[in-house]
Amino acid sequence: MPLLVNGARVDVSRPTADMVRTHPQLEEKAKLLRSQPAQTVEPKGLLYVQQREFAVTTPKDGSVSILGSDDATTCHIVVLRHTGSGATCLTHCDGSDTEAEVSLIMGSVKAFSNTPGCGRLEVHLVGGFNDDRQLSQKLTNQLLRAFDLQPDDVHLVTFCVTELNDREEQDIHFPIIYGIAVNVKTAEIFPATFPEKGPDEDLRSAHVLTGAPLTNIYDAKTEQLRIGPYFWGPFPHVDFWLEQDDAQILQNLSTSPLAEPPHFVSHIRSTLTFLKAHPFPSRSLFPDRKPRIYKKNEEGLWEKVCSDKI
């Protein structure tokens, strides 16, 4: 079944500018989203989603009320929600395997939405900009095609991507919105930043840097954040990269060096240092081959669960 805007099928073979002209309400909604200042989301009740991760939950969740992600330059953040069940998925896509990723998140939301005829699937796409290599435009097109291929009707509600999320300063292009959050209870979507990105940040980033596929990190039934078990081999040339100056790391390990947030290089260095310290995570991090499990405590913060309590 097709990807729809206001009940009309989107022609995904045509340039996105044509789609925006045909459906001006998409541009109006993008303008409204861009005009909002980014809210700082505190850790209480938050589930932060890194690149190539996804999480899905429902309004019944007693631990998580906000899903969010940021630091997206050419990447896109996707929110898929079923209006009947309220089941909501947020993911941070980088174009690595878009068609498979969209099928995965569709399945994850539908698993919580067993109410035929009640509600519909709505998708919100945010991120990217007019980057020199046109990686953002390529990812936008991939996502539109992938949703159009799904067996269910999917309604495109928010489209704040690539040219609709672009600003120019001294001939250099930047995204306007780098991060968003969705309130699972109210369905509100808003620009956001996150001072705390949850537990095991370096471990999760290392998983991405070593070529991981899109990974589900949350079990909504048990309200547990589950990280791993992840396995990789020694990272190629890790010592070489750690010896490079900031400019070299930025130039070679970013898809959009001029548009990265200020902490990009320190984040990459931290991840590389972690990979150097753990060349074989099967030995040092996951010797029992079990995930690292976290639950929200009474303060609404993630706390590690001992494996013998699982």
N, C-alpha and C positions, 0 to 999 in steps of 0.2 A: 504494500500500500504506500501511497506517496507521502512526501513531506509537504505540509500544508501551511499557508499563511491566510488567516481569515477564511478558512474553508476552501481556498483556491490552491490548486497544485502549483508547486514551485518548479520552474523549468531549470533544473540544475546544470543543464548543458550551456546555458547562457551566462554572460559575465554577471558577477554579483551586483554591479552597478545597475544593471537592468532590473534585477529583482527589487532593489531598493526603490527605484523609480516607480515600479509597478505597485509597490506596497509602501507608500510614504510613511505609514504608521510605524514601520520598523526604524526609520531614521529618527522619527519623533521620540520614540522610546529610548533609542541609543543616546540622543541628545540629553534627555532627562537623566539618564544614568550617569553620563559623563559630567553633568553639572553638579552632581553630589560630591561633597568632600569625602575622602576616604575615612571611614570610621576605624578607630583602633579597637580591635576585638581582644578582650582579655581571655585568659585560659579557661575560666570557669564555664563549663558547659560546651566548650569548643572541641571539635575534632578537626585538626589541621591535616590537609591532604597534600602530600608532596607530588612532584612530577612523576608521572607513570604510576600513580596510586589512584584508587577510587574507594569511596565509602558510600554506603546506602543505609538509610534508617527511615523511621516513620515518626509522626507526631507523638506516638505513644512512648517513645524512648524517654526513660527517666534520667539518663545520664548526659545525653548529647542533644543540645538544642540548636547549635550552629555548626554548619560545615563550611570550611573555607580553604582558600589557597591563594598564594601570591607569587611574586617574582616571575611572572609570565611576561616574556618579551615577544618572541615569535610564537610561543606556545599559546594555546587556547584553553580556557577553563569552561567546562561544560556542566550545566545543571540540567538534569532530566527529572521530571516530577510527574507523578500520576495524581490528577486532581481529585479522584475519588478516594483513594486510600491515603493520600498525602505522602506516600513513599517517595523519598528524594535521594538522588544520587549526585555527588559532585566528583568530577575527575579533572585531572590536569594533563592534557594531551600535547605531545610534541611531534606527532606525525610519524612515529615509528612503525605503527601498524594500525592505522585508523579504522579500517573496516572491521577488523577483529575486535578492536576496543569498543566500538559502538555496539556491536552485537552483545558484548559482555555486559555493558552497563544497561542495555535494554532488558536483557534477561534478569539482571539483578533487581531492577525496579518492578518488573512484571511478577517476580516471585513473591512480592509483598502486596500485589494488587489483584487478588482473586475475586474481583467484583465486576463481571461482564456487564457492559452497558451502563456502568456507573462511573462517570469521569472520563478523562482523556489524558494522553501522554503529551506533555509540553516540554519543549527544549529551549534552553537559554544558552547562547554562545557569546563569550566575552574574551577579548584578548587579541594579540597581534598588532601590527602597525605596518606602514608602508616601508618595509625594510629593503635594503639594497638588493638582497638575493631573492626577494619575493617568496621567502619561505612561509610568511604569514598567509599570503594569498593562496599558496598551494595547500596549506592546512585547512583554510576556510573551505576551499572547494572539496577537499577530501571529506570533511565532516558533512557538508551538505549532501554529497553523493551517498555517503554511508547511511545517513538517516533516511534518504529517499529509497534505499534498497530494503528497508526493514519490512517485515510482513504486517506491521501495525501502522495505522495512521499516527503520524507524529506532527504536532503543531508547533511551528517555530514562532516563539513569542518575543524573545530578545535576541537582537542581532547587532552586537556592538563589537565588531571585529575588523581587523585590518584597516581599510580606509575610514571606517566609522569610529576607529579608536586611535586615530593618528594625530599627532601635533608636530609642528615643525619649528625649530629654533636655530637660527643661523645656518640654515640649509641642512640641518641634521634632523632626522625624524625620530620620534619617540612614541611609545604607547602613552595614552592618557591614563587608562586604568591598568594597573599591574596586578591587582588582586581583587577578588570578590568573596563575599560570604552569602550564605543563604540561611535564613531562619526556618528551620524544619517545621516549627509550629505554625508560623504565619505565612510562609512562602515568600517573604520579602527577600529581595536580592539587592545588595548594596556594595559599593566599592569599599575595600577593607585592607588594613594592614594588621600584622600579627606579631607582637613582640615575642611571643613564645610559640614555637612550632611543634611542641609535643615531645614525647620521649624518643630516644634513639635517633636523633636527627642525622648524625654522621653515618650511622649504620644504614638508614633508609636511603640517604644520598649515595652511599657507596654502592648499594644495590642497583641504583639507576645508572651510575657511571660505568658499571661493569656490564651494561646491556640488558637489564631486566625487562621482561614484558610487563604490561599493565597488571597491577596486583591489588586485590581486595584486602584492605587492612582492618576491616571492622566486622564484627559479628553482632548484628542488632538484636538477635534473640537473647544472647547472654550479656549484651552491652559491654563487650570486651574489645579492646584494641589488640590486635594480634600481629606481631612483627616477626616475619620469618617462619620457619628456618630458611635462611638464604645461603647460597653456596657460590663461590667464585674461586678462580685461581689467582696467582700473583698478578697484580696490575702491571701491564707493560710500561716500562720506562718510568716507573713511579719516582725513582731518585732523580732522573733527568728533569721531570716536571717540577719537583719540589725545589730544584736549584734555580729555576727560571725566575726572572723578576716579574712584577705584577703586570707590566705591559705585555709580556710574552704570553702569560697565562690568559689574560683577557682576550688577546688577539686570536689565540689558537684553540681555546676551550669554550668559547662562546659563539652562538649563532649570530649574535648582534652586539659586537663589542662596544659600540658607542651608546647603546641604549640600556645597558645593564644597570641594575641598582648598585649603590656604592659598596655594598657588602659582598658582591659577587666573588671577587678574588679571594677574600678571606674564607668564604664558604667553600670554595674549591680547594684551597690549601688544607683546610680542616678535613675535608673528605679524603684527599690524597694521603694525608698523614695517617688517617684511620685505615686506609687500604694498605699502607706500608706496615702498620702495626698488626694487621690481621690478614696476611696473605692467604691463609686457609681457614675461613670462618667455621668450617666443619669441625675443626679442632679447638679453636679459641673461643668461639661464640655460641655454637650450637652442637656441642659434643653429644648431647642426648637427642638431637634432631627434633626438638620441640620448639614451638614459637615462644617468644618473649611476650607475656600477656600482661595487659594493664587494664585496670578498672578505675572509674572515677570514685574518689573518696567523698567524704561528707562536705568538703570544701569545693567540690566540683573539679578537682585536679586529678591528673592521671597518677596512679600508684601501682607499682608492680605487684603482681599476684604470684605468690610462691607456687611452684609447679605441684607441690603436694596438696594444694588447696583446690586445684582445678577439678 
